[in-house]
Amino acid sequence: MKKYINTGSKDTRSGFGAGLTELGQKNENVVALCADLIGSLKMDDFKKNHPERFFQIGIAEANMIGIAAGLTIGGKIPFTGTFANFSTGRVYDQIRQSVAYSDKNVKICASHAGLTLGEDGATHQILEDIGLMKMLPGMTVINTCDFNQTKAATIAIADYHGPVYLRFGRPVVPNFMPSDAPFVIGKAILLQEGNDVTIIATGHLVWEALIAAEKLAEKGISAEVINIHTIKPLDEEAILKSVAKTGCVVTAEEHNILGGLGESVSRTLVANNPLPQEFVAVNDSFGESGTPDQLMEKYKLNNQAIVEAAERVIKRK
């Protein structure tokens, strides 16, 4: 298997900005809407190059979702941009009624997800957004791991018809996925083969999972690592194939333990092949103010937590 290396750390939100810029050049139906956070969402280049296709809505997120839904009627492909907290929790009713229920081709693009937006504190650190969005019928939910994958996902969802929630983050993180890797919605990526435990990770925890696999290898434990970038629809085939070999699984996500990737994997296992599972996630709590590294350490969302979870779950086989 390919060994993944950090080719230069970047923020995933810049991957979104780069993907949106490329889309602006090649798809005239793509339009962008922002809720007064152009710089934070890296939408500057799109606005500069396509001012007639950019709409600054201001701090009026519910209005932004309604406008986006309306733009789809004329054949446009709207990309909305704001923080994950404001992209979901603040506007859930508008998304449910005007986008999901109405099956509108809106791309809800959310930065600053999870704990790693850091010092802005608990009110901005949404940890339940994946759960909120995956419960909506017809909503595709994507959570990318690095700059390259976020750029590829941004471009890919423009060609996919239907509502999409694209989740990414604020901090600079390792950029390790190949820049030319195709992004296939709903298809997991096997990063490393192993026999003793399956580690299924999403978002910023994918790199931590790879580090954890190296630490486990030093202890004589062979870990299989899977990058689940699409949480809905979930690649159940890839999950079941892996756990049939390893016999146990660890899920890792920067999200509440309730409603996230781990629960989706559990449902798959219960319905098909019940096996031991351990969760690396925030344990039913809000976040707090602090640096991203401090928070990921305190809430046990790092490679060491994955190592410990793997050792626990192997004992349960």
BADRENGU-809185 format. One line per field, with one value per residue (C-alpha): x, y, z. Coordinates in steps of 0.5 Angstrom, whole numbers, plus 500, padded with zeros to 3 digits. Layout:
// residues N
x c(X, ...)
y c(Y, ...)
z c(Z, ...)
// end
This chain:
// residues 317
x c(500, 502, 505, 502, 507, 505, 507, 506, 501, 495, 488, 482, 478, 483, 482, 475, 477, 481, 476, 471, 475, 476, 469, 468, 472, 469, 462, 458, 452, 456, 454, 457, 453, 456, 454, 459, 465, 468, 476, 474, 471, 477, 471, 475, 478, 471, 468, 474, 473, 466, 462, 456, 455, 457, 452, 454, 448, 450, 449, 443, 444, 437, 436, 442, 439, 432, 436, 440, 434, 431, 437, 437, 430, 433, 439, 444, 448, 449, 455, 453, 459, 459, 461, 459, 455, 451, 451, 447, 444, 442, 438, 436, 429, 430, 435, 430, 424, 427, 433, 432, 424, 424, 430, 434, 441, 444, 451, 452, 459, 461, 468, 470, 467, 469, 473, 479, 476, 479, 479, 472, 470, 464, 458, 462, 465, 459, 460, 453, 452, 454, 448, 443, 445, 445, 438, 435, 433, 436, 442, 449, 454, 462, 467, 474, 481, 486, 487, 487, 481, 477, 479, 477, 470, 468, 469, 466, 459, 458, 457, 452, 445, 442, 443, 450, 453, 461, 464, 471, 476, 480, 486, 493, 493, 498, 496, 497, 492, 495, 493, 490, 486, 479, 474, 468, 462, 460, 467, 471, 479, 483, 489, 493, 492, 492, 489, 488, 484, 480, 481, 475, 477, 474, 476, 482, 482, 485, 492, 492, 489, 495, 500, 496, 497, 505, 505, 501, 506, 511, 507, 506, 499, 497, 492, 488, 486, 480, 478, 471, 470, 463, 459, 452, 451, 456, 461, 458, 461, 468, 467, 464, 470, 475, 472, 471, 478, 480, 474, 474, 474, 475, 472, 475, 472, 472, 464, 460, 460, 452, 450, 456, 460, 461, 454, 453, 458, 455, 448, 452, 455, 449, 445, 450, 456, 456, 463, 467, 467, 471, 469, 474, 470, 467, 463, 457, 459, 460, 467, 471, 476, 483, 488, 486, 492, 490, 483, 484, 489, 483, 478, 482, 482, 489, 493, 494, 487, 486, 492, 489, 482, 485, 488, 482, 478, 483, 482, 474, 475)
y c(500, 507, 511, 517, 523, 530, 534, 541, 543, 547, 549, 545, 551, 554, 547, 549, 556, 553, 548, 554, 558, 553, 551, 559, 558, 552, 552, 558, 555, 555, 561, 563, 566, 568, 570, 576, 571, 572, 571, 566, 562, 563, 566, 572, 569, 567, 574, 578, 574, 573, 578, 577, 570, 572, 574, 577, 576, 579, 576, 573, 565, 563, 568, 565, 558, 561, 565, 559, 554, 559, 560, 552, 553, 557, 552, 555, 551, 555, 554, 557, 559, 560, 557, 550, 552, 558, 553, 548, 549, 556, 555, 548, 549, 553, 547, 542, 545, 549, 545, 537, 536, 540, 536, 543, 542, 547, 545, 547, 549, 549, 551, 552, 545, 541, 543, 546, 553, 553, 560, 562, 558, 553, 557, 556, 549, 545, 538, 535, 538, 531, 528, 534, 533, 526, 525, 529, 525, 526, 530, 527, 529, 530, 531, 532, 530, 535, 541, 536, 532, 538, 542, 535, 534, 542, 540, 534, 536, 541, 535, 531, 533, 534, 537, 536, 538, 539, 540, 542, 546, 552, 550, 548, 541, 536, 535, 528, 526, 526, 532, 528, 523, 522, 524, 519, 521, 515, 511, 510, 510, 504, 508, 502, 495, 491, 485, 486, 492, 497, 504, 508, 516, 522, 529, 531, 525, 521, 523, 522, 515, 514, 516, 511, 506, 507, 507, 500, 497, 498, 494, 489, 491, 491, 496, 497, 505, 507, 514, 515, 522, 521, 519, 519, 515, 511, 505, 499, 495, 497, 497, 490, 487, 490, 488, 481, 481, 484, 483, 489, 497, 504, 510, 517, 523, 531, 530, 528, 521, 521, 522, 522, 517, 512, 511, 510, 505, 501, 501, 498, 493, 491, 490, 485, 483, 485, 486, 490, 497, 503, 510, 516, 522, 528, 524, 528, 535, 542, 545, 550, 556, 554, 552, 547, 542, 543, 542, 535, 533, 535, 531, 525, 526, 525, 519, 517, 516, 512, 507, 506, 505, 500, 496, 496, 493, 488, 485, 485, 480)
z c(500, 499, 505, 506, 508, 509, 503, 507, 512, 509, 512, 509, 508, 503, 499, 499, 496, 491, 489, 488, 484, 479, 479, 477, 471, 468, 470, 469, 473, 480, 484, 491, 497, 503, 510, 511, 512, 505, 508, 513, 508, 502, 497, 496, 489, 487, 488, 485, 478, 478, 482, 478, 481, 488, 493, 500, 504, 510, 517, 515, 514, 514, 508, 505, 505, 502, 496, 495, 494, 490, 485, 484, 480, 475, 474, 478, 483, 489, 494, 501, 505, 513, 519, 521, 527, 523, 517, 520, 527, 526, 519, 520, 519, 512, 510, 512, 509, 503, 501, 503, 503, 497, 494, 492, 489, 494, 496, 504, 505, 512, 515, 522, 524, 531, 536, 532, 531, 538, 541, 539, 544, 545, 542, 535, 536, 533, 535, 533, 525, 522, 526, 524, 517, 516, 519, 513, 508, 501, 504, 502, 508, 507, 512, 508, 511, 508, 503, 497, 499, 500, 494, 490, 494, 492, 485, 485, 489, 483, 478, 483, 483, 490, 497, 500, 506, 506, 512, 513, 518, 520, 522, 518, 518, 514, 507, 505, 500, 493, 489, 483, 487, 484, 489, 489, 493, 497, 496, 502, 501, 504, 506, 510, 510, 516, 520, 527, 528, 523, 524, 521, 521, 518, 517, 521, 525, 519, 519, 527, 525, 520, 526, 531, 526, 526, 533, 533, 528, 533, 538, 533, 532, 525, 523, 517, 516, 512, 510, 510, 507, 505, 512, 508, 504, 508, 504, 508, 503, 505, 512, 512, 508, 513, 519, 517, 516, 523, 527, 531, 529, 532, 529, 530, 529, 531, 533, 538, 540, 539, 532, 528, 524, 530, 530, 523, 523, 529, 525, 519, 524, 528, 522, 518, 523, 530, 532, 538, 537, 540, 539, 539, 539, 544, 550, 550, 552, 549, 547, 551, 549, 547, 542, 537, 540, 547, 546, 541, 547, 553, 549, 547, 539, 537, 535, 542, 544, 537, 540, 546, 543, 539, 544, 548, 542, 541, 548, 547, 540)
// end
